[in-house]
Amino acid sequence: MKAAVYRSYGPPEVLKIEEVEKPDVPDDGVLVQVHASSVNIAEWYGMTGLFLARIGNGLAKPKNIRLGADFAGVVEAVGKGVSDFKPGDEVFGGRNGAYAEYVTARKAIALKPANVTFEAAAATPTAGITALQGLRDYGKIKPGQKVLINGASGGVGTFAVQIAKAFGAEVSAVCSTKNVEHARSLGADHVFDYIKEDFTRSGQKYDLLFNVNGGQSWSAYKRVLKPDATFVLVGGPRTPLIGPLSLLLKVRVGMLGASQKFAFFIAQFNREDMNILKDMLAAGRIKPFVEKTYPMTQIADAMRHLGAGHAQGKIVVTMGANGKR
Ligand SMILES: NC(=O)c1ccc[n+]([C@@H]2O[C@H](COP(=O)([O-])OP(=O)(O)OC[C@H]3O[C@@H](n4cnc5c(N)ncnc54)[C@H](OP(=O)(O)O)[C@@H]3O)[C@@H](O)[C@H]2O)c1
């Protein structure tokens, strides 16, 4: 089968499409023919060789040469111990090495709703799980709360606006001028255009600040937080060595002794949350927004698009000959 591999850290050109061994069907999992995948910042960091990524995957060159996490496709075969999926099922989920024609999957997989395309389903797992777990488990979001999503127009942000609305929150979104109408169309009640206005000078106070992008100082964030508010750090500006963790350090030090709660987390794939996303997709409560779809042969272009830092919603990659099955 064909898969995207990288044998050295670097710009998107290091990604090559090569022939690799097709995986066997695991006894406790399924083999999926992948129709679409989507690109995420974690893969960008892995590919470029952010210092923290190298600690896990080899200092000089990548030990694991495969990339990708999100997939949507069709079950080709199931393992002996699997009774909840069958060949022919349309599914989506998360699995390392998803930039490939086939993946095996065990835990993080759900049936794809019939009303959702493979591209939209492939756009959902990482960004949707991050938004869901961040708002629900770390932000403890409640109906009626005032929630601010800083960085509302990219992969995680577009899901976060919709999921926060689905939880019954009053949502304010921060994005640039070109994304203001889009943020409103996703359901945001108020939108700050960060090019023209500073949301930290609005006089508003929030119960939950969900920081996906942008990196203000703690004193600026504090101006808009209620005394018992929660600040959830999902991501921030990309610094070369430690990525968004520089914002984590800045905020943690700044808020020493503050009354507000702080949470940073790394999203985890699991079956239960994949099923929640499946139900939300089926009911139309979340609608993935795909800015552009590239064939797998142009995966470097997809990465370059994401790496420029201004993707609107998600960037998807399709598998198979000419990128279409
Ligand atoms: N903690 C976790 O488990 C986890 C999981 C996934 C991702 N993340 C992190 O979450 C962050 C976002 O990921 P993503 O996939 O959503 O990235 P993305 O799709 O690349 O986000 C791009 C978006 O960021 C917006 N943006 C850029 N500069 C901004 C600023 N100064 N203020 C507000 N918005 C700004 C851009 O909007 P404009 O074009 O309008 O500027 C663009 O739409 C990354 O830092 C990533 O590492 C964390």
The ligand as an SDF file (V2000), in Angstrom:
LIG
                    3D

 48 52  0  0  0  0  0  0  0  0999 V2000
   -3.9540   20.1910   23.7380 N   0  0  0  0  0  0  0  0  0  0  0  0
   -4.2580   19.3560   22.7560 C   0  0  0  0  0  0  0  0  0  0  0  0
   -4.5190   18.1730   22.9640 O   0  0  0  0  0  0  0  0  0  0  0  0
   -4.2830   19.8980   21.3490 C   0  0  0  0  0  0  0  0  0  0  0  0
   -4.8350   19.1270   20.3050 C   0  0  0  0  0  0  0  0  0  0  0  0
   -4.8880   19.6970   19.0310 C   0  0  0  0  0  0  0  0  0  0  0  0
   -4.3630   20.9720   18.8090 C   0  0  0  0  0  0  0  0  0  0  0  0
   -3.8030   21.6440   19.8520 N   0  0  0  0  0  0  0  0  0  0  0  0
   -3.2370   22.9800   19.6630 C   0  0  0  0  0  0  0  0  0  0  0  0
   -4.3010   23.8480   19.3210 O   0  0  0  0  0  0  0  0  0  0  0  0
   -3.7960   24.8860   18.5210 C   0  0  0  0  0  0  0  0  0  0  0  0
   -4.6880   25.0850   17.3310 C   0  0  0  0  0  0  0  0  0  0  0  0
   -4.7640   23.8930   16.5830 O   0  0  0  0  0  0  0  0  0  0  0  0
   -5.6170   23.9300   15.2440 P   0  0  0  0  0  0  0  0  0  0  0  0
   -5.5760   22.5600   14.6900 O   0  0  0  0  0  0  0  0  0  0  0  0
   -6.9230   24.5790   15.4670 O   0  0  0  0  0  0  0  0  0  0  0  0
   -4.6980   24.8970   14.3830 O   0  0  0  0  0  0  0  0  0  0  0  0
   -5.0130   25.6160   13.0290 P   0  0  0  0  0  0  0  0  0  0  0  0
   -6.1780   24.9710   12.3670 O   0  0  0  0  0  0  0  0  0  0  0  0
   -3.7490   25.7260   12.2820 O   0  0  0  0  0  0  0  0  0  0  0  0
   -5.4240   27.0770   13.5270 O   0  0  0  0  0  0  0  0  0  0  0  0
   -5.3000   28.0770   12.6050 C   0  0  0  0  0  0  0  0  0  0  0  0
   -6.2180   29.1980   13.0310 C   0  0  0  0  0  0  0  0  0  0  0  0
   -5.5790   29.9640   14.0680 O   0  0  0  0  0  0  0  0  0  0  0  0
   -6.0420   31.2720   13.9510 C   0  0  0  0  0  0  0  0  0  0  0  0
   -5.1130   32.2570   14.5200 N   0  0  0  0  0  0  0  0  0  0  0  0
   -3.8410   32.5000   14.1290 C   0  0  0  0  0  0  0  0  0  0  0  0
   -3.3050   33.4950   14.8810 N   0  0  0  0  0  0  0  0  0  0  0  0
   -4.2690   33.8820   15.7550 C   0  0  0  0  0  0  0  0  0  0  0  0
   -4.3480   34.8530   16.7780 C   0  0  0  0  0  0  0  0  0  0  0  0
   -3.3040   35.6450   17.0640 N   0  0  0  0  0  0  0  0  0  0  0  0
   -5.4830   34.9730   17.4870 N   0  0  0  0  0  0  0  0  0  0  0  0
   -6.5420   34.1840   17.2220 C   0  0  0  0  0  0  0  0  0  0  0  0
   -6.5520   33.2470   16.2380 N   0  0  0  0  0  0  0  0  0  0  0  0
   -5.4330   33.0950   15.5170 C   0  0  0  0  0  0  0  0  0  0  0  0
   -6.1580   31.4780   12.4590 C   0  0  0  0  0  0  0  0  0  0  0  0
   -7.2190   32.3680   12.2440 O   0  0  0  0  0  0  0  0  0  0  0  0
   -7.0120   33.6680   11.3550 P   0  0  0  0  0  0  0  0  0  0  0  0
   -6.6400   33.1870    9.9790 O   0  0  0  0  0  0  0  0  0  0  0  0
   -8.3520   34.2860   11.4540 O   0  0  0  0  0  0  0  0  0  0  0  0
   -5.8840   34.4200   11.9940 O   0  0  0  0  0  0  0  0  0  0  0  0
   -6.4810   30.1090   11.8840 C   0  0  0  0  0  0  0  0  0  0  0  0
   -7.8470   29.9760   11.5080 O   0  0  0  0  0  0  0  0  0  0  0  0
   -2.3450   24.5390   18.1930 C   0  0  0  0  0  0  0  0  0  0  0  0
   -1.5000   25.2820   19.0400 O   0  0  0  0  0  0  0  0  0  0  0  0
   -2.2540   23.0720   18.5330 C   0  0  0  0  0  0  0  0  0  0  0  0
   -0.9540   22.7180   18.9420 O   0  0  0  0  0  0  0  0  0  0  0  0
   -3.7590   21.1440   21.0960 C   0  0  0  0  0  0  0  0  0  0  0  0
  1  2  1  0
  2  3  2  0
  2  4  1  0
  4  5  1  0
  4 48  2  0
  5  6  2  0
  6  7  1  0
  7  8  2  0
  8  9  1  0
  8 48  1  0
  9 10  1  0
  9 46  1  0
 10 11  1  0
 11 12  1  0
 11 44  1  0
 12 13  1  0
 13 14  1  0
 14 15  2  0
 14 16  1  0
 14 17  1  0
 17 18  1  0
 18 19  2  0
 18 20  1  0
 18 21  1  0
 21 22  1  0
 22 23  1  0
 23 24  1  0
 23 42  1  0
 24 25  1  0
 25 26  1  0
 25 36  1  0
 26 27  1  0
 26 35  1  0
 27 28  2  0
 28 29  1  0
 29 30  1  0
 29 35  2  0
 30 31  1  0
 30 32  2  0
 32 33  1  0
 33 34  2  0
 34 35  1  0
 36 37  1  0
 36 42  1  0
 37 38  1  0
 38 39  2  0
 38 40  1  0
 38 41  1  0
 42 43  1  0
 44 45  1  0
 44 46  1  0
 46 47  1  0
M  CHG  2   8   1  16  -1
M  END
$$$$
